[in-house]
Amino acid sequence: SQLSELLNVEFYGEWLGLVAEFTTKSLLSWQWASNSVYYLLSLWSRLVTSVPYLKGDTPSLLDETVPKITEGFITSRINSVQASFADNSPDPDNPLENAESLQDQLESLPYLCRFKYESCSLFIINIMEPLLQAYTARSRLPASGDAAELSVIEGQIAWMVHIIAAILKIRQTVGCSQDSQELFDAELAARVLQLINITDTGVHAQRYQEISKQRLDRAILIFVQNFRRSYVGDQAMHASKQLYARLSELLGLTDHLVLLNVIVGKIATNLKCYAECEDVIDHTLSLFQELASGYMTGKLLLKLESTKFIIANHSRENFPFLEEYRCVRSRTNFYYILGCLVFMEDGPVKFRSFMEPLLQVAVNLEASADAAFRTDVVKYAFTGLMRDLRGIAMATNRCIL
């Protein structure tokens, strides 16, 4: 491998030290070197992934160097929030707002973290725990208090959630066994799953219009998507015993069904509360569709009370985004997902019950005077009904296939 060739170079140790020093300085100067981070972390990840193919006894020196680089990157992300994002306003240059920039910064990180996973996961937990405690304490206050401070806490937690999500997206076993990796995955995942219970309680339940809250909830959705693909998908049902044993000890989440209930509960909360944030609604529906599209996960969803509630109460009163014109395209996707779930069961009675609210809208439209169809309210009701029916019709096509 290329690493083997580098090790044979006389000044390899000096070169590695200089690259490590340059990387560390770049991370500390994140304001000016943000574009360099991607290339530097890519280099370190390539060195790390070459370690299993090394031959001979020459030390690579990576065991001491890589954890420092990893910790430096994580610390720099936390510090950047305090310096840049306390104003809680939209910023297209903020990686938490820019998916492409975020992807670039986190693409190589999982390989570095998993190289010395035990020490890295402990480092992450030691940062997350005080942040979670502070965020929990703020939820219990009668008012949000210092809004800028709360925005910073949410920004820092959002970065940590994105980092954990990136780690869980890639499962590899360099440096420790599969069982050990699952246990460390469980420790990190538990902190985010614990966070889900906090984000919609107390004062936080009144802050859905805040940019920092929206960033945090988007980060949670990305975590859930990555975690699901590794540990909840149809292929992962029976291959994650160590993880669920540890989650059971930490949070009482004993199996896929209990975990899915937490996830669908969060989906329902987002759909109820983010009436005016199209981005969060679309991301939430994307996750919901992923779950409903899997054969096993779709069947499991139908067993959950939270899913049954959504299917039985899909009115505008329960999900205000259905009334928002900016979310009009999301309606089709919402009803496509519900249609897929309804058609998984052979039950005409359930289908008729599901269609009743839409039938009532059609009846009301039929009773409206012709002149009323020139008003925005009736126009929107008619357009919305057509979009809803289109989603259900699309679901029938999927079921036939």
Summary of the structure (lengths in Angstrom):
residues: 401
radius of gyration: 24.1
end to end distance: 47.1
largest distance: 88.3
contacts: 1277
relative contact order: 0.06
helix: 78%
strand: 0%
